[in-house]
Amino acid sequence: MRAFALLSVNQFLERKYIHRKNKYPMNIPTNISEKIKELKGKPWQPIDIVTVNNNVIRLALFSGEYHWHKHQEDELFYVYKGKIEIQIENQKSAVLKEGELFVVPKGTQHRPRSEKDSYVILFEPLKLKSIGD
Protein backbone atom coordinates (compact mmCIF):
# COMPACT_ATOMS: atom_id res chain seq x y z
CA MET A 1 0.00 0.00 0.00
CA ARG A 2 1.35 3.45 -0.93
CA ALA A 3 1.46 6.17 1.66
CA PHE A 4 0.28 9.60 0.57
CA ALA A 5 1.45 12.73 2.31
CA LEU A 6 -0.95 15.60 2.82
CA LEU A 7 0.66 18.86 1.87
CA SER A 8 -0.24 22.31 3.02
CA VAL A 9 -0.94 24.86 0.29
CA ASN A 10 2.48 26.40 0.90
CA GLN A 11 4.21 23.03 0.62
CA PHE A 12 2.31 22.28 -2.60
CA LEU A 13 3.24 25.61 -4.14
CA GLU A 14 6.85 25.17 -3.01
CA ARG A 15 7.08 21.81 -4.74
CA LYS A 16 5.04 22.44 -7.88
CA TYR A 17 4.90 26.08 -8.80
CA ILE A 18 7.92 27.84 -7.38
CA HIS A 19 11.03 28.33 -9.45
CA ARG A 20 13.49 26.61 -7.13
CA LYS A 21 16.45 28.86 -7.96
CA ASN A 22 14.70 32.13 -7.11
CA LYS A 23 11.59 31.13 -5.11
CA TYR A 24 9.20 33.35 -7.08
CA PRO A 25 5.76 32.04 -8.13
CA MET A 26 5.49 30.72 -11.65
CA ASN A 27 2.57 29.20 -13.56
CA ILE A 28 0.01 30.76 -11.22
CA PRO A 29 -1.81 34.09 -11.63
CA THR A 30 -0.55 37.01 -9.58
CA ASN A 31 -3.02 39.62 -8.34
CA ILE A 32 -1.18 42.96 -8.25
CA SER A 33 -3.84 44.55 -6.02
CA GLU A 34 -3.16 41.84 -3.45
CA LYS A 35 0.59 42.34 -3.77
CA ILE A 36 0.15 46.03 -2.91
CA LYS A 37 -0.80 44.94 0.62
CA GLU A 38 2.65 43.36 1.01
CA LEU A 39 4.28 46.77 0.59
CA LYS A 40 2.72 47.77 3.96
CA GLY A 41 2.71 51.44 2.97
CA LYS A 42 6.52 51.63 2.84
CA PRO A 43 7.68 53.80 -0.08
CA TRP A 44 10.77 53.07 -2.14
CA GLN A 45 11.07 49.47 -0.89
CA PRO A 46 10.14 47.29 -3.88
CA ILE A 47 9.10 43.69 -3.53
CA ASP A 48 9.92 41.01 -6.07
CA ILE A 49 6.83 39.50 -7.69
CA VAL A 50 8.17 37.04 -10.27
CA THR A 51 11.26 36.29 -12.34
CA VAL A 52 11.29 36.09 -16.13
CA ASN A 53 14.51 34.56 -17.45
CA ASN A 54 17.25 36.76 -15.92
CA ASN A 55 14.85 39.58 -15.09
CA VAL A 56 12.56 40.35 -12.19
CA ILE A 57 9.19 42.07 -12.00
CA ARG A 58 9.06 44.28 -8.91
CA LEU A 59 6.30 46.35 -7.33
CA ALA A 60 6.98 49.55 -5.41
CA LEU A 61 5.13 52.36 -3.72
CA PHE A 62 6.38 55.74 -4.91
CA SER A 63 5.72 58.63 -2.54
CA GLY A 64 7.70 61.86 -2.43
CA GLU A 65 11.13 62.05 -4.05
CA TYR A 66 13.77 59.37 -4.44
CA HIS A 67 17.47 60.27 -4.71
CA TRP A 68 19.33 60.88 -7.96
CA HIS A 69 20.98 57.70 -9.19
CA LYS A 70 21.88 55.64 -12.25
CA HIS A 71 22.19 51.96 -13.12
CA GLN A 72 24.37 49.94 -15.46
CA GLU A 73 21.19 48.36 -16.89
CA ASP A 74 18.00 49.71 -18.46
CA GLU A 75 15.08 50.17 -16.07
CA LEU A 76 11.41 49.98 -17.08
CA PHE A 77 8.72 51.78 -15.06
CA TYR A 78 5.00 50.93 -15.53
CA VAL A 79 2.48 52.95 -13.51
CA TYR A 80 -0.16 50.59 -12.15
CA LYS A 81 -1.95 53.19 -10.00
CA GLY A 82 -1.33 56.91 -9.67
CA LYS A 83 0.97 59.31 -11.47
CA ILE A 84 4.75 59.71 -11.31
CA GLU A 85 7.44 61.92 -12.72
CA ILE A 86 10.88 60.68 -13.67
CA GLN A 87 13.34 63.54 -13.63
CA ILE A 88 16.25 62.98 -16.00
CA GLU A 89 19.52 64.89 -15.78
CA ASN A 90 19.76 67.58 -18.49
CA GLN A 91 16.51 66.43 -20.14
CA LYS A 92 12.80 67.03 -19.90
CA SER A 93 11.09 64.97 -17.19
CA ALA A 94 8.85 62.06 -18.15
CA VAL A 95 5.38 62.27 -16.58
CA LEU A 96 3.58 58.93 -16.45
CA LYS A 97 -0.09 58.26 -15.67
CA GLU A 98 -1.80 54.94 -14.94
CA GLY A 99 -1.21 52.46 -17.72
CA GLU A 100 1.87 54.22 -19.11
CA LEU A 101 5.44 52.96 -19.13
CA PHE A 102 8.87 54.45 -19.66
CA VAL A 103 12.38 53.04 -20.03
CA VAL A 104 15.35 54.81 -18.47
CA PRO A 105 18.43 53.80 -20.48
CA LYS A 106 21.42 52.42 -18.62
CA GLY A 107 23.86 55.02 -17.34
CA THR A 108 21.18 57.75 -17.22
CA GLN A 109 21.09 59.84 -14.05
CA HIS A 110 17.43 59.97 -12.92
CA ARG A 111 15.16 60.56 -9.95
CA PRO A 112 11.59 59.26 -9.71
CA ARG A 113 9.07 61.23 -7.70
CA SER A 114 5.36 61.23 -6.96
CA GLU A 115 3.23 63.87 -5.27
CA LYS A 116 0.66 61.27 -4.19
CA ASP A 117 1.08 57.57 -3.40
CA SER A 118 1.53 55.69 -6.67
CA TYR A 119 2.14 52.00 -7.36
CA VAL A 120 4.74 51.20 -9.98
CA ILE A 121 5.79 47.93 -11.57
CA LEU A 122 9.49 47.72 -12.40
CA PHE A 123 10.99 45.33 -14.94
CA GLU A 124 14.68 44.96 -14.24
CA PRO A 125 17.58 42.53 -14.54
CA LEU A 126 17.85 40.32 -11.45
CA LYS A 127 21.31 41.73 -10.72
CA LEU A 128 20.02 45.32 -10.62
CA LYS A 129 20.17 46.95 -7.21
CA SER A 130 16.78 48.64 -6.91
CA ILE A 131 18.19 51.20 -4.51
CA GLY A 132 20.43 52.70 -7.17
CA ASP A 133 23.99 53.88 -6.49
C-alpha positions as a Markdown table, in Angstrom:
| # | Residue | x | y | z |
|---|---|---|---|---|
| 1 | Met | 0.0 | 0.0 | 0.0 |
| 2 | Arg | 1.3 | 3.5 | -0.9 |
| 3 | Ala | 1.5 | 6.2 | 1.7 |
| 4 | Phe | 0.3 | 9.6 | 0.6 |
| 5 | Ala | 1.4 | 12.7 | 2.3 |
| 6 | Leu | -1.0 | 15.6 | 2.8 |
| 7 | Leu | 0.7 | 18.9 | 1.9 |
| 8 | Ser | -0.2 | 22.3 | 3.0 |
| 9 | Val | -0.9 | 24.9 | 0.3 |
| 10 | Asn | 2.5 | 26.4 | 0.9 |
| 11 | Gln | 4.2 | 23.0 | 0.6 |
| 12 | Phe | 2.3 | 22.3 | -2.6 |
| 13 | Leu | 3.2 | 25.6 | -4.1 |
| 14 | Glu | 6.8 | 25.2 | -3.0 |
| 15 | Arg | 7.1 | 21.8 | -4.7 |
| 16 | Lys | 5.0 | 22.4 | -7.9 |
| 17 | Tyr | 4.9 | 26.1 | -8.8 |
| 18 | Ile | 7.9 | 27.8 | -7.4 |
| 19 | His | 11.0 | 28.3 | -9.5 |
| 20 | Arg | 13.5 | 26.6 | -7.1 |
| 21 | Lys | 16.4 | 28.9 | -8.0 |
| 22 | Asn | 14.7 | 32.1 | -7.1 |
| 23 | Lys | 11.6 | 31.1 | -5.1 |
| 24 | Tyr | 9.2 | 33.4 | -7.1 |
| 25 | Pro | 5.8 | 32.0 | -8.1 |
| 26 | Met | 5.5 | 30.7 | -11.7 |
| 27 | Asn | 2.6 | 29.2 | -13.6 |
| 28 | Ile | 0.0 | 30.8 | -11.2 |
| 29 | Pro | -1.8 | 34.1 | -11.6 |
| 30 | Thr | -0.6 | 37.0 | -9.6 |
| 31 | Asn | -3.0 | 39.6 | -8.3 |
| 32 | Ile | -1.2 | 43.0 | -8.3 |
| 33 | Ser | -3.8 | 44.5 | -6.0 |
| 34 | Glu | -3.2 | 41.8 | -3.4 |
| 35 | Lys | 0.6 | 42.3 | -3.8 |
| 36 | Ile | 0.2 | 46.0 | -2.9 |
| 37 | Lys | -0.8 | 44.9 | 0.6 |
| 38 | Glu | 2.6 | 43.4 | 1.0 |
| 39 | Leu | 4.3 | 46.8 | 0.6 |
| 40 | Lys | 2.7 | 47.8 | 4.0 |
| 41 | Gly | 2.7 | 51.4 | 3.0 |
| 42 | Lys | 6.5 | 51.6 | 2.8 |
| 43 | Pro | 7.7 | 53.8 | -0.1 |
| 44 | Trp | 10.8 | 53.1 | -2.1 |
| 45 | Gln | 11.1 | 49.5 | -0.9 |
| 46 | Pro | 10.1 | 47.3 | -3.9 |
| 47 | Ile | 9.1 | 43.7 | -3.5 |
| 48 | Asp | 9.9 | 41.0 | -6.1 |
| 49 | Ile | 6.8 | 39.5 | -7.7 |
| 50 | Val | 8.2 | 37.0 | -10.3 |
| 51 | Thr | 11.3 | 36.3 | -12.3 |
| 52 | Val | 11.3 | 36.1 | -16.1 |
| 53 | Asn | 14.5 | 34.6 | -17.5 |
| 54 | Asn | 17.3 | 36.8 | -15.9 |
| 55 | Asn | 14.8 | 39.6 | -15.1 |
| 56 | Val | 12.6 | 40.4 | -12.2 |
| 57 | Ile | 9.2 | 42.1 | -12.0 |
| 58 | Arg | 9.1 | 44.3 | -8.9 |
| 59 | Leu | 6.3 | 46.4 | -7.3 |
| 60 | Ala | 7.0 | 49.5 | -5.4 |
| 61 | Leu | 5.1 | 52.4 | -3.7 |
| 62 | Phe | 6.4 | 55.7 | -4.9 |
| 63 | Ser | 5.7 | 58.6 | -2.5 |
| 64 | Gly | 7.7 | 61.9 | -2.4 |
| 65 | Glu | 11.1 | 62.0 | -4.0 |
| 66 | Tyr | 13.8 | 59.4 | -4.4 |
| 67 | His | 17.5 | 60.3 | -4.7 |
| 68 | Trp | 19.3 | 60.9 | -8.0 |
| 69 | His | 21.0 | 57.7 | -9.2 |
| 70 | Lys | 21.9 | 55.6 | -12.3 |
| 71 | His | 22.2 | 52.0 | -13.1 |
| 72 | Gln | 24.4 | 49.9 | -15.5 |
| 73 | Glu | 21.2 | 48.4 | -16.9 |
| 74 | Asp | 18.0 | 49.7 | -18.5 |
| 75 | Glu | 15.1 | 50.2 | -16.1 |
| 76 | Leu | 11.4 | 50.0 | -17.1 |
| 77 | Phe | 8.7 | 51.8 | -15.1 |
| 78 | Tyr | 5.0 | 50.9 | -15.5 |
| 79 | Val | 2.5 | 52.9 | -13.5 |
| 80 | Tyr | -0.2 | 50.6 | -12.1 |
| 81 | Lys | -2.0 | 53.2 | -10.0 |
| 82 | Gly | -1.3 | 56.9 | -9.7 |
| 83 | Lys | 1.0 | 59.3 | -11.5 |
| 84 | Ile | 4.8 | 59.7 | -11.3 |
| 85 | Glu | 7.4 | 61.9 | -12.7 |
| 86 | Ile | 10.9 | 60.7 | -13.7 |
| 87 | Gln | 13.3 | 63.5 | -13.6 |
| 88 | Ile | 16.3 | 63.0 | -16.0 |
| 89 | Glu | 19.5 | 64.9 | -15.8 |
| 90 | Asn | 19.8 | 67.6 | -18.5 |
| 91 | Gln | 16.5 | 66.4 | -20.1 |
| 92 | Lys | 12.8 | 67.0 | -19.9 |
| 93 | Ser | 11.1 | 65.0 | -17.2 |
| 94 | Ala | 8.8 | 62.1 | -18.2 |
| 95 | Val | 5.4 | 62.3 | -16.6 |
| 96 | Leu | 3.6 | 58.9 | -16.4 |
| 97 | Lys | -0.1 | 58.3 | -15.7 |
| 98 | Glu | -1.8 | 54.9 | -14.9 |
| 99 | Gly | -1.2 | 52.5 | -17.7 |
| 100 | Glu | 1.9 | 54.2 | -19.1 |
| 101 | Leu | 5.4 | 53.0 | -19.1 |
| 102 | Phe | 8.9 | 54.4 | -19.7 |
| 103 | Val | 12.4 | 53.0 | -20.0 |
| 104 | Val | 15.3 | 54.8 | -18.5 |
| 105 | Pro | 18.4 | 53.8 | -20.5 |
| 106 | Lys | 21.4 | 52.4 | -18.6 |
| 107 | Gly | 23.9 | 55.0 | -17.3 |
| 108 | Thr | 21.2 | 57.7 | -17.2 |
| 109 | Gln | 21.1 | 59.8 | -14.1 |
| 110 | His | 17.4 | 60.0 | -12.9 |
| 111 | Arg | 15.2 | 60.6 | -9.9 |
| 112 | Pro | 11.6 | 59.3 | -9.7 |
| 113 | Arg | 9.1 | 61.2 | -7.7 |
| 114 | Ser | 5.4 | 61.2 | -7.0 |
| 115 | Glu | 3.2 | 63.9 | -5.3 |
| 116 | Lys | 0.7 | 61.3 | -4.2 |
| 117 | Asp | 1.1 | 57.6 | -3.4 |
| 118 | Ser | 1.5 | 55.7 | -6.7 |
| 119 | Tyr | 2.1 | 52.0 | -7.4 |
| 120 | Val | 4.7 | 51.2 | -10.0 |
| 121 | Ile | 5.8 | 47.9 | -11.6 |
| 122 | Leu | 9.5 | 47.7 | -12.4 |
| 123 | Phe | 11.0 | 45.3 | -14.9 |
| 124 | Glu | 14.7 | 45.0 | -14.2 |
| 125 | Pro | 17.6 | 42.5 | -14.5 |
| 126 | Leu | 17.9 | 40.3 | -11.4 |
| 127 | Lys | 21.3 | 41.7 | -10.7 |
| 128 | Leu | 20.0 | 45.3 | -10.6 |
| 129 | Lys | 20.2 | 46.9 | -7.2 |
| 130 | Ser | 16.8 | 48.6 | -6.9 |
| 131 | Ile | 18.2 | 51.2 | -4.5 |
| 132 | Gly | 20.4 | 52.7 | -7.2 |
| 133 | Asp | 24.0 | 53.9 | -6.5 |
